[in-house]
Amino acid sequence: MLAEHLVYSAAIAIVAGMIFFRYTGRDCSWIIVVVAYLPDMDKIAGPVLRHFFGITMIFGYTIHRGVFHTVAMMFLFALIIAVLLHPFGIRYFDAIIFTAIGTGAHLLEDALVYPAGYMYLWPFSRDKAGLAWLSTGLNEENYTATFFHIANTEVLLIGLALLAAAALIRTRIEGPGWIRWYMPESVYQSFFGKKTV
């Protein structure tokens, strides 16, 4: 799921940004793409926390693969990112919403591919859950990264189709100016020759 998280989170960011911009006049949906891999930090967090800080447990569980793939961590990530981005002018509310969407998207994407993979709904439920029955029959056993060893071709193609559809829908509704939220001002001006609002 290396490349797939990037593609799916970008598609979700485009649509979420469009809706958020319509009601608030702001769009920080790039945060969704930036935080797309936060739950996978549990791969390195366990050894780092154990080795440098002597921390072996979080929320009463031994730190292992999947411990960051929970609703509890989604909200914790949202609060941490909001505090980190506030000095850069990002409102707390915006950062919390988009970080929750980004990490939640990661959890949903994993649940679609890996049946009964993690306790996604912890602390509300300790059951391991998965939504692989919604997908095209892909699961952890037959998921293989076939596209340059970074993505499953089938999952990636579906994601690219969703990304293209999201971009087309937003462009149809808002015009091409929405892209300004995803690039520096100088890059936007060189492509479109006008200042953003």
DRENPA-3360 file (N, C-alpha, C; in nm, 2 decimals, always signed):
BEGIN
1 = MLAEHLVY = +0.08/-0.12/+0.00/+0.00/+0.00/+0.00/+0.09/+0.13/+0.00 ~ +0.21/+0.12/-0.05/+0.30/+0.23/-0.05/+0.25/+0.35/-0.14 ~ +0.22/+0.32/-0.26/+0.18/+0.43/-0.35/+0.03/+0.45/-0.34 ~ -0.05/+0.35/-0.31/-0.19/+0.36/-0.31/-0.24/+0.46/-0.20 ~ -0.18/+0.47/-0.09/-0.22/+0.57/+0.01/-0.20/+0.71/-0.04 ~ -0.10/+0.73/-0.11/-0.08/+0.87/-0.17/-0.19/+0.90/-0.27 ~ -0.22/+0.81/-0.36/-0.32/+0.83/-0.47/-0.46/+0.85/-0.41 ~ -0.50/+0.76/-0.32/-0.63/+0.76/-0.26/-0.65/+0.88/-0.17;
9 = SAAIAIVA = -0.54/+0.92/-0.10/-0.56/+1.03/-0.01/-0.56/+1.16/-0.09 ~ -0.49/+1.17/-0.20/-0.50/+1.29/-0.29/-0.64/+1.30/-0.35 ~ -0.71/+1.19/-0.39/-0.84/+1.20/-0.44/-0.94/+1.25/-0.33 ~ -0.92/+1.19/-0.21/-1.01/+1.24/-0.10/-0.98/+1.38/-0.06 ~ -0.85/+1.43/-0.07/-0.82/+1.57/-0.04/-0.89/+1.66/-0.14 ~ -0.89/+1.63/-0.26/-0.95/+1.72/-0.36/-1.10/+1.74/-0.33 ~ -1.17/+1.63/-0.30/-1.31/+1.64/-0.28/-1.34/+1.71/-0.14 ~ -1.26/+1.67/-0.04/-1.28/+1.73/+0.09/-1.25/+1.88/+0.09;
17 = GMIFFRYT = -1.14/+1.91/+0.02/-1.10/+2.05/+0.00/-1.21/+2.13/-0.07 ~ -1.27/+2.08/-0.17/-1.38/+2.14/-0.24/-1.50/+2.17/-0.15 ~ -1.54/+2.07/-0.07/-1.65/+2.09/+0.02/-1.62/+2.19/+0.13 ~ -1.50/+2.18/+0.19/-1.46/+2.27/+0.30/-1.45/+2.41/+0.25 ~ -1.39/+2.43/+0.13/-1.37/+2.56/+0.07/-1.51/+2.63/+0.04 ~ -1.60/+2.55/+0.00/-1.74/+2.60/-0.03/-1.80/+2.66/+0.10 ~ -1.78/+2.60/+0.21/-1.84/+2.65/+0.34/-1.76/+2.75/+0.42 ~ -1.62/+2.74/+0.40/-1.54/+2.83/+0.49/-1.45/+2.93/+0.41;
25 = GRDCSWII = -1.43/+2.90/+0.28/-1.35/+2.99/+0.20/-1.20/+2.96/+0.22 ~ -1.17/+2.85/+0.29/-1.03/+2.80/+0.32/-1.02/+2.66/+0.27 ~ -0.89/+2.63/+0.23/-0.87/+2.49/+0.19/-0.73/+2.45/+0.23 ~ -0.72/+2.37/+0.33/-0.59/+2.32/+0.37/-0.59/+2.17/+0.35 ~ -0.66/+2.12/+0.25/-0.67/+1.98/+0.23/-0.54/+1.91/+0.20 ~ -0.44/+1.98/+0.16/-0.31/+1.92/+0.14/-0.26/+1.85/+0.26 ~ -0.31/+1.88/+0.38/-0.28/+1.81/+0.50/-0.31/+1.67/+0.49 ~ -0.43/+1.63/+0.43/-0.47/+1.50/+0.41/-0.36/+1.41/+0.34;
33 = VVVAYLPD = -0.30/+1.47/+0.24/-0.19/+1.40/+0.17/-0.07/+1.39/+0.25 ~ -0.03/+1.49/+0.33/+0.09/+1.49/+0.41/+0.08/+1.39/+0.52 ~ -0.04/+1.37/+0.58/-0.05/+1.28/+0.69/-0.09/+1.14/+0.65 ~ -0.10/+1.11/+0.52/-0.15/+0.98/+0.48/-0.07/+0.86/+0.53 ~ +0.06/+0.88/+0.57/+0.14/+0.77/+0.61/+0.16/+0.77/+0.76 ~ +0.10/+0.86/+0.84/+0.11/+0.87/+0.98/+0.08/+0.73/+1.05 ~ -0.03/+0.67/+1.02/-0.05/+0.54/+1.10/+0.06/+0.44/+1.08 ~ +0.13/+0.44/+0.96/+0.24/+0.34/+0.94/+0.36/+0.37/+1.02;
41 = MDKIAGPV = +0.36/+0.49/+1.09/+0.48/+0.52/+1.17/+0.50/+0.42/+1.29 ~ +0.39/+0.33/+1.31/+0.41/+0.23/+1.42/+0.51/+0.13/+1.38 ~ +0.55/+0.12/+1.26/+0.66/+0.03/+1.22/+0.79/+0.07/+1.29 ~ +0.82/+0.20/+1.30/+0.94/+0.24/+1.35/+0.93/+0.30/+1.50 ~ +0.80/+0.33/+1.53/+0.78/+0.39/+1.67/+0.82/+0.29/+1.78 ~ +0.78/+0.17/+1.76/+0.80/+0.07/+1.86/+0.95/+0.06/+1.90 ~ +1.04/+0.03/+1.80/+1.18/+0.02/+1.83/+1.24/+0.15/+1.88 ~ +1.20/+0.26/+1.83/+1.25/+0.39/+1.87/+1.21/+0.43/+2.01;
49 = LRHFFGIT = +1.08/+0.41/+2.04/+1.04/+0.44/+2.18/+1.09/+0.35/+2.28 ~ +1.11/+0.22/+2.24/+1.16/+0.12/+2.33/+1.31/+0.15/+2.36 ~ +1.39/+0.17/+2.25/+1.53/+0.19/+2.26/+1.57/+0.32/+2.33 ~ +1.51/+0.43/+2.29/+1.56/+0.56/+2.34/+1.48/+0.61/+2.46 ~ +1.36/+0.57/+2.48/+1.28/+0.62/+2.59/+1.23/+0.51/+2.69 ~ +1.26/+0.39/+2.66/+1.21/+0.28/+2.75/+1.06/+0.26/+2.75 ~ +0.99/+0.32/+2.65/+0.85/+0.31/+2.64/+0.81/+0.18/+2.56 ~ +0.74/+0.09/+2.62/+0.70/-0.03/+2.55/+0.55/-0.04/+2.53;
57 = MIFGYTIH = +0.47/+0.04/+2.60/+0.33/+0.03/+2.59/+0.27/+0.17/+2.56 ~ +0.15/+0.16/+2.49/+0.08/+0.29/+2.46/-0.07/+0.25/+2.47 ~ -0.15/+0.32/+2.55/-0.29/+0.29/+2.57/-0.31/+0.15/+2.63 ~ -0.21/+0.10/+2.71/-0.22/-0.03/+2.77/-0.18/-0.14/+2.68 ~ -0.13/-0.11/+2.56/-0.10/-0.22/+2.46/+0.05/-0.21/+2.43 ~ +0.11/-0.32/+2.41/+0.25/-0.33/+2.37/+0.26/-0.26/+2.23 ~ +0.36/-0.18/+2.21/+0.37/-0.11/+2.08/+0.41/-0.21/+1.97 ~ +0.32/-0.23/+1.87/+0.35/-0.32/+1.77/+0.28/-0.27/+1.64;
65 = RGVFHTVA = +0.30/-0.34/+1.53/+0.24/-0.30/+1.40/+0.09/-0.30/+1.42 ~ +0.03/-0.19/+1.39/-0.11/-0.18/+1.40/-0.16/-0.09/+1.52 ~ -0.08/-0.06/+1.62/-0.12/+0.01/+1.73/-0.16/+0.16/+1.70 ~ -0.10/+0.21/+1.59/-0.14/+0.34/+1.55/-0.25/+0.34/+1.45 ~ -0.30/+0.23/+1.41/-0.42/+0.21/+1.32/-0.55/+0.21/+1.40 ~ -0.57/+0.31/+1.48/-0.69/+0.31/+1.56/-0.76/+0.45/+1.56 ~ -0.88/+0.45/+1.60/-0.95/+0.58/+1.61/-0.89/+0.67/+1.71 ~ -0.84/+0.61/+1.82/-0.78/+0.69/+1.93/-0.66/+0.76/+1.88;
73 = MMFLFALI = -0.57/+0.69/+1.80/-0.45/+0.76/+1.74/-0.49/+0.86/+1.64 ~ -0.60/+0.84/+1.57/-0.64/+0.93/+1.47/-0.67/+1.07/+1.53 ~ -0.74/+1.07/+1.65/-0.76/+1.19/+1.72/-0.64/+1.25/+1.78 ~ -0.55/+1.16/+1.83/-0.42/+1.21/+1.89/-0.34/+1.28/+1.78 ~ -0.33/+1.21/+1.66/-0.25/+1.27/+1.55/-0.31/+1.41/+1.52 ~ -0.45/+1.41/+1.51/-0.51/+1.54/+1.47/-0.48/+1.65/+1.57 ~ -0.47/+1.62/+1.70/-0.44/+1.73/+1.80/-0.29/+1.77/+1.78 ~ -0.20/+1.67/+1.77/-0.06/+1.70/+1.75/-0.03/+1.78/+1.63;
81 = IAVLLHPF = -0.09/+1.75/+1.52/-0.07/+1.82/+1.39/-0.12/+1.96/+1.40 ~ -0.24/+1.97/+1.47/-0.30/+2.11/+1.48/-0.21/+2.20/+1.56 ~ -0.15/+2.15/+1.67/-0.06/+2.23/+1.75/+0.07/+2.26/+1.67 ~ +0.12/+2.17/+1.59/+0.24/+2.19/+1.51/+0.22/+2.29/+1.39 ~ +0.10/+2.29/+1.33/+0.07/+2.38/+1.22/+0.02/+2.52/+1.26 ~ -0.03/+2.53/+1.38/-0.09/+2.66/+1.42/+0.01/+2.78/+1.41 ~ +0.14/+2.76/+1.44/+0.23/+2.87/+1.42/+0.25/+2.91/+1.28 ~ +0.21/+2.83/+1.18/+0.22/+2.86/+1.04/+0.10/+2.92/+0.98;
89 = GIRYFDAI = +0.00/+2.95/+1.07/-0.12/+3.02/+1.03/-0.24/+2.93/+1.00 ~ -0.22/+2.80/+1.02/-0.33/+2.70/+1.00/-0.42/+2.70/+1.12 ~ -0.54/+2.72/+1.11/-0.64/+2.72/+1.22/-0.64/+2.58/+1.28 ~ -0.66/+2.57/+1.41/-0.67/+2.45/+1.48/-0.78/+2.36/+1.42 ~ -0.90/+2.42/+1.40/-1.01/+2.34/+1.35/-0.98/+2.28/+1.21 ~ -0.92/+2.36/+1.12/-0.88/+2.31/+0.99/-0.79/+2.19/+1.00 ~ -0.68/+2.21/+1.08/-0.58/+2.10/+1.09/-0.64/+1.98/+1.15 ~ -0.72/+1.99/+1.25/-0.79/+1.88/+1.32/-0.87/+1.80/+1.22;
97 = IFTAIGTG = -0.96/+1.87/+1.15/-1.05/+1.81/+1.05/-0.97/+1.74/+0.94 ~ -0.87/+1.80/+0.88/-0.80/+1.74/+0.77/-0.71/+1.63/+0.81 ~ -0.65/+1.64/+0.93/-0.57/+1.53/+0.98/-0.65/+1.41/+1.01 ~ -0.77/+1.43/+1.07/-0.86/+1.32/+1.10/-0.91/+1.25/+0.97 ~ -0.94/+1.33/+0.87/-0.98/+1.28/+0.74/-0.86/+1.20/+0.68 ~ -0.74/+1.25/+0.68/-0.62/+1.18/+0.62/-0.59/+1.05/+0.69 ~ -0.59/+1.05/+0.82/-0.55/+0.93/+0.89/-0.67/+0.83/+0.89 ~ -0.79/+0.89/+0.89/-0.91/+0.80/+0.87/-0.92/+0.74/+0.74;
105 = AHLLEDAL = -0.87/+0.81/+0.63/-0.87/+0.75/+0.50/-0.76/+0.64/+0.50 ~ -0.65/+0.65/+0.56/-0.55/+0.55/+0.57/-0.61/+0.42/+0.63 ~ -0.69/+0.44/+0.74/-0.75/+0.33/+0.81/-0.85/+0.26/+0.72 ~ -0.93/+0.34/+0.65/-1.03/+0.28/+0.56/-0.96/+0.20/+0.45 ~ -0.86/+0.26/+0.39/-0.78/+0.20/+0.28/-0.73/+0.06/+0.32 ~ -0.66/+0.06/+0.44/-0.61/-0.07/+0.50/-0.72/-0.17/+0.52 ~ -0.83/-0.12/+0.58/-0.94/-0.21/+0.61/-1.00/-0.27/+0.48 ~ -1.00/-0.20/+0.37/-1.05/-0.26/+0.25/-0.96/-0.37/+0.19;
113 = VYPAGYMY = -0.83/-0.37/+0.22/-0.74/-0.46/+0.17/-0.71/-0.58/+0.27 ~ -0.69/-0.54/+0.40/-0.65/-0.64/+0.50/-0.77/-0.68/+0.58 ~ -0.82/-0.80/+0.56/-0.94/-0.84/+0.64/-0.90/-0.86/+0.79 ~ -0.98/-0.81/+0.88/-0.95/-0.83/+1.02/-0.81/-0.80/+1.06 ~ -0.76/-0.68/+1.01/-0.62/-0.65/+1.03/-0.59/-0.59/+1.16 ~ -0.66/-0.49/+1.20/-0.63/-0.42/+1.32/-0.75/-0.38/+1.40 ~ -0.73/-0.33/+1.52/-0.85/-0.29/+1.61/-0.88/-0.14/+1.57 ~ -0.93/-0.12/+1.45/-0.95/+0.01/+1.40/-1.03/+0.10/+1.49;
121 = LWPFSRDK = -1.13/+0.04/+1.55/-1.23/+0.12/+1.63/-1.20/+0.13/+1.78 ~ -1.07/+0.09/+1.82/-1.03/+0.10/+1.95/-1.03/+0.25/+1.99 ~ -1.08/+0.30/+2.09/-1.12/+0.23/+2.22/-1.27/+0.19/+2.22 ~ -1.34/+0.21/+2.12/-1.48/+0.18/+2.12/-1.51/+0.03/+2.11 ~ -1.41/-0.04/+2.04/-1.42/-0.19/+2.03/-1.28/-0.24/+2.02 ~ -1.26/-0.36/+2.08/-1.13/-0.43/+2.08/-1.13/-0.53/+1.97 ~ -1.24/-0.55/+1.90/-1.24/-0.64/+1.79/-1.16/-0.60/+1.67 ~ -1.09/-0.70/+1.61/-1.02/-0.66/+1.49/-1.12/-0.66/+1.38;
129 = AGLAWLST = -1.11/-0.56/+1.29/-1.21/-0.55/+1.19/-1.14/-0.53/+1.05 ~ -1.22/-0.56/+0.95/-1.17/-0.54/+0.81/-1.29/-0.53/+0.72 ~ -1.27/-0.46/+0.61/-1.38/-0.44/+0.51/-1.34/-0.50/+0.38 ~ -1.26/-0.60/+0.38/-1.22/-0.66/+0.25/-1.33/-0.72/+0.18 ~ -1.44/-0.75/+0.24/-1.56/-0.80/+0.17/-1.62/-0.69/+0.08 ~ -1.59/-0.57/+0.10/-1.63/-0.46/+0.02/-1.55/-0.45/-0.11 ~ -1.43/-0.50/-0.10/-1.33/-0.47/-0.21/-1.35/-0.58/-0.32 ~ -1.26/-0.58/-0.41/-1.27/-0.67/-0.53/-1.22/-0.81/-0.50;
137 = GLNEENYT = -1.22/-0.86/-0.38/-1.17/-0.99/-0.35/-1.02/-0.99/-0.31 ~ -0.96/-0.87/-0.31/-0.82/-0.86/-0.27/-0.81/-0.87/-0.12 ~ -0.71/-0.94/-0.07/-0.69/-0.94/+0.07/-0.54/-0.96/+0.10 ~ -0.51/-0.96/+0.23/-0.37/-0.97/+0.27/-0.29/-1.08/+0.20 ~ -0.36/-1.20/+0.19/-0.29/-1.31/+0.13/-0.26/-1.30/-0.01 ~ -0.35/-1.24/-0.09/-0.32/-1.22/-0.24/-0.29/-1.08/-0.28 ~ -0.26/-0.99/-0.18/-0.22/-0.86/-0.22/-0.07/-0.87/-0.25 ~ -0.03/-0.83/-0.37/+0.11/-0.83/-0.40/+0.14/-0.69/-0.47;
145 = ATFFHIAN = +0.25/-0.63/-0.43/+0.30/-0.51/-0.49/+0.36/-0.54/-0.63 ~ +0.28/-0.53/-0.74/+0.32/-0.57/-0.87/+0.37/-0.45/-0.95 ~ +0.33/-0.33/-0.92/+0.37/-0.21/-1.00/+0.50/-0.15/-0.94 ~ +0.61/-0.19/-1.00/+0.75/-0.15/-0.95/+0.77/-0.18/-0.81 ~ +0.70/-0.28/-0.75/+0.71/-0.32/-0.61/+0.66/-0.22/-0.51 ~ +0.58/-0.12/-0.56/+0.54/-0.02/-0.46/+0.38/-0.01/-0.46 ~ +0.32/-0.09/-0.54/+0.17/-0.09/-0.54/+0.11/-0.21/-0.61 ~ -0.01/-0.24/-0.57/-0.08/-0.35/-0.64/-0.14/-0.28/-0.76;
153 = TEVLLIGL = -0.12/-0.33/-0.88/-0.17/-0.26/-1.00/-0.32/-0.24/-1.00 ~ -0.39/-0.34/-0.96/-0.54/-0.33/-0.96/-0.59/-0.22/-0.86 ~ -0.53/-0.22/-0.74/-0.57/-0.12/-0.64/-0.53/+0.02/-0.69 ~ -0.41/+0.03/-0.75/-0.35/+0.16/-0.79/-0.44/+0.21/-0.91 ~ -0.48/+0.13/-1.00/-0.56/+0.18/-1.12/-0.69/+0.23/-1.07 ~ -0.75/+0.16/-0.98/-0.88/+0.21/-0.92/-0.86/+0.35/-0.85 ~ -0.75/+0.36/-0.78/-0.72/+0.49/-0.71/-0.69/+0.60/-0.81 ~ -0.62/+0.57/-0.92/-0.59/+0.67/-1.02/-0.72/+0.71/-1.09;
161 = ALLAAAAL = -0.81/+0.62/-1.11/-0.94/+0.66/-1.17/-1.02/+0.75/-1.08 ~ -1.02/+0.72/-0.95/-1.08/+0.80/-0.85/-1.02/+0.94/-0.84 ~ -0.89/+0.94/-0.85/-0.81/+1.07/-0.85/-0.85/+1.16/-0.97 ~ -0.85/+1.10/-1.08/-0.89/+1.17/-1.20/-1.03/+1.22/-1.20 ~ -1.12/+1.14/-1.15/-1.26/+1.18/-1.13/-1.27/+1.29/-1.04 ~ -1.20/+1.29/-0.92/-1.21/+1.39/-0.82/-1.16/+1.52/-0.88 ~ -1.05/+1.52/-0.96/-0.99/+1.64/-1.02/-1.08/+1.70/-1.12 ~ -1.14/+1.61/-1.20/-1.24/+1.66/-1.31/-1.36/+1.72/-1.24;
169 = IRTRIEGP = -1.42/+1.66/-1.14/-1.53/+1.71/-1.07/-1.50/+1.85/-1.01 ~ -1.39/+1.86/-0.94/-1.36/+1.99/-0.88/-1.33/+2.10/-0.99 ~ -1.26/+2.06/-1.09/-1.24/+2.15/-1.20/-1.36/+2.20/-1.27 ~ -1.46/+2.11/-1.29/-1.59/+2.14/-1.35/-1.66/+2.24/-1.26 ~ -1.66/+2.22/-1.13/-1.73/+2.30/-1.03/-1.66/+2.44/-1.01 ~ -1.53/+2.43/-0.99/-1.46/+2.56/-0.95/-1.37/+2.62/-1.05 ~ -1.34/+2.54/-1.16/-1.25/+2.59/-1.26/-1.11/+2.54/-1.21 ~ -1.00/+2.57/-1.29/-0.87/+2.52/-1.25/-0.80/+2.59/-1.14;
177 = GWIRWYMP = -0.86/+2.69/-1.08/-0.79/+2.77/-0.98/-0.78/+2.69/-0.85 ~ -0.85/+2.59/-0.83/-0.84/+2.51/-0.70/-0.70/+2.45/-0.68 ~ -0.63/+2.44/-0.79/-0.49/+2.38/-0.78/-0.40/+2.46/-0.69 ~ -0.43/+2.59/-0.68/-0.35/+2.69/-0.60/-0.33/+2.64/-0.46 ~ -0.42/+2.56/-0.40/-0.41/+2.52/-0.27/-0.30/+2.41/-0.25 ~ -0.25/+2.36/-0.36/-0.16/+2.25/-0.35/-0.02/+2.28/-0.40 ~ +0.01/+2.41/-0.42/+0.14/+2.45/-0.47/+0.18/+2.59/-0.42 ~ +0.31/+2.62/-0.41/+0.35/+2.75/-0.37/+0.30/+2.86/-0.47;
185 = ESVYQSFF = +0.28/+2.98/-0.42/+0.22/+3.09/-0.49/+0.30/+3.12/-0.62 ~ +0.44/+3.11/-0.61/+0.52/+3.14/-0.73/+0.50/+3.04/-0.84 ~ +0.48/+2.91/-0.80/+0.46/+2.81/-0.90/+0.32/+2.83/-0.97 ~ +0.22/+2.86/-0.89/+0.09/+2.88/-0.94/+0.09/+3.00/-1.04 ~ +0.16/+3.11/-1.01/+0.17/+3.23/-1.09/+0.24/+3.19/-1.23 ~ +0.34/+3.11/-1.22/+0.41/+3.08/-1.34/+0.33/+2.99/-1.44 ~ +0.24/+2.91/-1.38/+0.15/+2.83/-1.46/+0.03/+2.91/-1.51 ~ -0.03/+2.98/-1.42/-0.16/+3.05/-1.45/-0.15/+3.20/-1.47;
193 = GKKTV = -0.04/+3.26/-1.43/-0.01/+3.40/-1.46/-0.10/+3.49/-1.38 ~ -0.15/+3.45/-1.27/-0.23/+3.54/-1.18/-0.21/+3.51/-1.04 ~ -0.23/+3.61/-0.96/-0.22/+3.59/-0.81/-0.35/+3.52/-0.76 ~ -0.32/+3.45/-0.65/-0.44/+3.38/-0.59/-0.51/+3.48/-0.50 ~ -0.63/+3.45/-0.47/-0.71/+3.54/-0.39/-0.68/+3.52/-0.25;
% end
